[in-house]
Amino acid sequence: MKYKRLMLSTLMIWSAVWAKPAHADALLQAVSFVLTGSDGQKVEVVDRKSCVFRLDARTYYVNNIIADRITVQKWTRQRGDYIRVGLHGKAKVMEETYAGTVSPVMDHELFVDPPDYDRVVRAWKYIYANGCKPAVTPF
């Protein structure tokens, strides 16, 4: 009986140590959604503290984005409806690696499909309220 209690206590301690906080998973899900339009966690965490995430050949610097300059617009084209998100910063907000060349970008547009406008806006608000810090401008 003592052995079972000790085993259970040890298991509970290890599960608490190794468990990911729900906040971290929700933040990663929100970042994945704003970048891909999907709930699947397709993004790779490069540096969580600095809010740097990678999606394929593109690395996004979420803390460099000026949050009050993010534009979210509904668009309809021949291919269907989608959301167009404008990202702007004083430093690189995204860098793309192609054929060994790294190109930093200070202004970038995302095209998010499916077009759930309200959810895209909520996800950006969640990101900046729960871990990432937006760049600011004096005006």
N, C-alpha and C positions, 0 to 999 in steps of 0.2 A: 504494500500500500504506500509506504514512504517513497519507494522507488517511482511509482506512478505519479505521485505529487511532484517529486523533484523533476521528473521528465516533463510534465505538463508546465511547470514553472519555467524551466529552461526553454521550452518551445515558445512560450508566451513572450519571454524576454527577447529571443532571437527574432520573432515575428515583428515585434515593436521596433527593433533596431533596423531590420531590413525593409520594413514596409515603407512604401512611398507615400508622402502626404497627399491627401486628396486634392489639395490646392495645386500641387505641382502637376498632377495629371490633368486637372481642369485647365491650367494655363497652357500646357502643351496641346491639348485638344483645341483650345481657342486659337492658338497660333496656327495649328494645322488647318483649321477651318477658314481663317481669313486668307491664308495663302493658297489653299487648294479648293475650297468649297466642300470639303469632305470632312467627316468626323473621324476618319481613320488617321492614326498618328503616323503620317508619312514623313514628317519633318524630323531631322536629327538635331539634337541639342549639341551645339558647339561649346557654348559658355552660358549656362543658365543665369549666373549672377549678372552678366552684362547683357543678357537677353539677345544672344546671337544664335540663330538657327539656320540649318542648311536644308535645302530642298533640291536634290539633284546637283546641278552645277552652279546653283545660286545660293549665296549666303546672305541672310537678312540680318541687319543690325537694328533691331526694334527700338533700342534706346536712343538711336540717332534720328528717329523719325520725329518730326515736329507734330505732335498730336492734333493741335488745333488747325493744322493745315491739311489733314487727311480729308480727301474728298471721296464721297461714296455716291455713285450715280447709277440709276437703272438705265440699261441700254437694251434696245431691240435691234437685231440685225437679221440678215437672211438665215444665219445659223441658229437663231433663236434668241431668247432673253438671257441676259447675264448682268452681273454687277461689275462696274468699272471703279477701281479704287486707286486714287492718286496718293503716292507717298512722297514726301518732300523732307529734306533735312539740310543742315549746315555742313554735315559730314556725310560719308557714304551711308546710304540706307540699304544698299544691296551691292554685292559684287558678284560678277559672273566669271567663271573660269571656262575658257574655251581653247582647246588646243594648247594648253600650257600658259595661256595669256590670261591674266587677271584684270578685269575691267571694273573699277569702282563707279558706282552710279549714285548721284545725290537726288535725282528725281526719277521715280519709277511708277509705272502703272501696272496694276494687277487686273486680270480679268477672271472674276469668280463665277463659276457655274456650279450649282444651280442658283438662280437669282432670288435669294432670300434676303432682301434688303435689311429688314429689321434685325435679323440674326447677325448679319455682318457688322452692323453698327454696335449691337450688344457685345459681340466678341471683342471688337477693338476696345470698347470701354472696359470690359473685364480684364483684358491684358494689362492696361495701364492702371487699373485699380488693384491688381493682384500680383505685383512682382516686377513689372517693367516700369522704367521711368522715362517719360518722353523728353526729347530735347525741347528747349524753350527758346523763345525769341523775346527781345525787349519790348516789342510792340505787337 
